[in-house]
Each structure stands twice: as C-alpha cells, then as structure tokens.
C-alpha cells in the first residue's frame, strides 16, 4: 500500500496549520509550526492572495494529510461518497473516520494516525477476534477492536490510553478499559467528527 514517507512536519507547514500528525510532539516547543510557521521551500514566506482553486486544493490536501491517504485513494473515497444518499461531504468524512487506523487513534490505542497505522500493519489489531493488518479496512457498526497481548504491554499504547482518558473520547465509540476493547456504536454525525475541514469546498473541487 502506497503511503507518504517524507518529512511529516513539512506537511503542517505547507497547510499553515497544525495537523497533529506527530501526536503529543505537536503540543510542545519542538513542533515545527512553533518555530517556522510558514510554508517550506525557497518561496515559503512569500504572501499572495490564493485563488478559488487554490483554496479548494489546500482544503483537499489538508484532509488527505490528516487521514494519511494519497490522491488515488482519496478520490475513490469521494466517488464512493458521491454514490451514497446524504450530504456528500459528510459521507466522505464518515468513510474516512471508519478507516481502521483512524478508529485505533480515536479509541486511544495510538497518539497519532501514523502510530495507529503501524500497530495495524504489524498485526497487533484484532477485529471481532480476527487479526486485521489493513489500515484502510472499513470498520462497521458493532464491530469490536482489541489489541493483541504483546501490544497491551507497550509503553506507547499505555501512554496513549492515559492521554485519551484526560482528553475524553467521542460518543460514537465505546471503550471498555478492563478488556482494552473498543466498539463502534454508530456512524458519526458531522458534529461528532472533530476535524477542522470544510468538506463542501472539497466537493466543489471534485465536482468541476
């Protein structure tokens, strides 16, 4: 599966916004946005008014980078959302939220989606008791997501769970601490998806 392997902090700087791609590091002084809050490259500090297309493109790029998908896969999500009933932009975000790596992040097993993706790819995630190692797997309502025995002892996982307890979980995902198990209760409504994305702008871009 293709994925971005370049500098992570460069992505936040390009969008001029913290995307929290490195988890807790993004809340410290080490965050690149704290030190260089301008776009990367030779012309990064040049300022000019963006075009309508430029605004639409940046919104699409931001969404792709938040969820860790590349263009071809993102376009497939849009085409799938466009076939569903409902508001296309909202359905698009719902499909992205149901990705297994995102669910792992939302439960609190990982402090970032990149870390969640690694847990999945290394075979530490069980869906309804069966190992699933595909980060893009679309989880369904009622499915239970658990960690294998090895991952339950991981310091990173335990630290992430402790962090999530302080932040609070989303109401469409249930977490059972005793079993270190999460369950999807329902498809999230738009107000239950805490991402700063103007999805309608993305729809306008793809609808041209």
Secondary structure, 3 states (H helix, E strand, C coil): CCCCCCCCHHHHHHHCCCCCCCHHHHHCCCCHHHHCCCCCCCCCCCCCCCCHHHHHHHHHHHHHHHHCCCHHHHHHHHHHHHHCCCCHHHHHHHHHHCEHHHHHHHHCCCCCHHHHHHHHHCCCEEECCEECCCCCCECCCCCEEEECHHHHCCHHHHHHHHHHHHHCCCCCEEEEHHHCEEEECCCCCHHHCCCCCCHHHHHHHHCC
